[in-house]
Amino acid sequence: FSYPAPVEDAQRAVRFIRYHANKYGIHPDQIGAVGGSSGGHLVSLLGLLDGKGNPEDPSSVNRVSAKVQCVVTRAAPADLVLMAKEQNPLIPLFGYAINLDRSSLEHRTFVEASPVTYVSADDPPFLMVHGDADTRVFFKQSEVLEAALKKAGVEVKLLRVPGGGHGPKFDGANNPP
């Protein structure tokens, strides 16, 4: 499935957990999200989108918020336009290459799907971990999001893994986390 389906699915999952928080013995206002690579992209959006529920929705689950209270990412895409320009014009989330014409539907969709687009002062804290030798999602992606979060006054920490590649083991790192 292509964008926006994965984001909508992730939001629905958070809403479901929040709605059933008592059943699961958790605090509904203390939900965090962790993800790496494309999962990091999704959890970033869970923290950055407003995630408001729809009070008119017939499903009571869809009436609650999908916004999480903290985010942990590994090697997450943050600016898909920049990623397409610098790395790969075809991003699998969309199934097509970006059209660099700012008025194109493709360009607008890449901007809409970029976590950095939604940074605001009310966002939750972020912990980002990224290998600086990552060739799939360049380290610059985390630097861009870190800068935007700092500018908005959001608590953020970026852990650079020297020599680390893209996967969860940070292949090539001298001292992986």
N, C-alpha and C positions, 0 to 999 in steps of 0.2 A: 504494500500500500504506500502511496506517496503522500507528501505533505498536503493538507494538515492532519490527516488521519492519525499518525503516530502521536502527535501532540494532544489531540482530542482523546485518544485512548489513555494516555498517561494522566490527563486531567480527570478523566472518569474514574480511574483507579484511586487517585487521591481522594476524590469526592466519596467514593464507596467506603474507603477506610475511615475517613473523617465521620461519615454518617453513622457507621457502625463502631465508633470508637469505644463505647461502653462494652460492647460485646467482646472486643479484642483487648480490653483493659489498658487502653492508651489514652493520653490526653489529646483531644482533637485539635488543640491549638499548639501542639508541639510535634509536628510531623516534619521530618527532614527527608531529603532525597539524595541518593548517591548514584553516579553513573560514569561510565567511561566511554570516550569517543562519541558515537552517535547517541548512546545513552546519556552521556554528559551534556550533549546538546539538549536532549529532552528535559533533563532535570534542571538545567539552567533556565529553560522556559517556564518550568513549574515555579521557580522562584521569582522570575521577573515579570511574567504576565500577571495582570490583576486577578485572574482566576475567579472572578465573582460568579456565584451561582445565579441561575435564572429563577426568580421567585414565581414566575408564571409557568414553569415547566411542570408537566404532569407527574414526572418522577421526582419524588422527594430527595433522592440522591443528587440529582442535578441542581438542586436549589442551594447546596452548600458550596463553600469556597474550595478551589483546587490549588490555592497558593500554599506553598510549603514555607516552613519557618527557618530552614537552613539548607544549604546546598554544598555538596562535595562533588567535584568533577575531576576526571582524569582525561587529559588530552581532548578537550571538548571544542568543537567548532563554535565560534562566537559571532563572526562576521562572514556570512556566506558569500557576499559579493567579493570581499577581499580574498577569501579562500579560492573562489572560482578564478579570479584574476591571476593570483600568484601560483596556484597549484594545479587545479584541475577544473576546466570549464564544465565538466559533467559531474554533478553531485548526485549520487544515487537516490537521495531523498526525493528528488524531483523527476529524474528520468530524462532530463533534457539539459542542454548546455545553456548557460546564461547568455542573454542578449545584453550587451553592455549599454544599449540605448536606454537611458534612464526612464523613458516613457513606456518602455515595453512591459508587457504583463510578466514576463520572466524576471526582469530586473526587480519589479515591484514585489514579486513573490519571494525572491531571495532576500530582499530587505525585510519583508514581513516575517520571514522564518528565522531571522538572525537574532539571537538573544541580546546582542549589544543594542539593538533598536529599542528595547524596553527598559533599560536601566533607569531607575528613579530612586529618590532618597528613602522611600519606604520599603526597599527591598531587603531580604534577609541576608545574614552573613554568608560569605562564600569562602570555601577552602578549595583551591585549585592545585592539582599536581600535574606536572607536564615535563616530559623529557625534552631537553633542548636539542637532541639529535633526531627528533621525530620527523620522518619524511612523509607521513600520511596526513597529519594535521600539524602544521608548522607551529612552533612554540609561540610565534607572534600572535596567534589566535588568543592564547591565554593572556598575553601582555595587553592586547587591545581591550579585552573585557576587564582586566584588573584596572587599567587606567580609567575606564568609564565608571566603574564602581567607586573607585577612590574619589573621582571628581564629584560624584553624587553624594559622597559622605557615607557610603556603605562599607561596613567592615569586610575586609577581604585580605586573604593571604594566598600568595602564589608560591608554591614550592617548586623550584627548578631542580630537575634531576639531571646533573651533568652527564652527558653522553648517552642518556636514556632514549630508547626508541619508543615506538607507539604503543605496544601492548602492555598489559597489566604487569608484566615482569620487567618492563623498561630495559629490554635487551640492549646490551652495549654499555650500560651504566657501570661505573666503577663501584659505586656503593648504593645500589637501589634501595628504596624504602621497603 
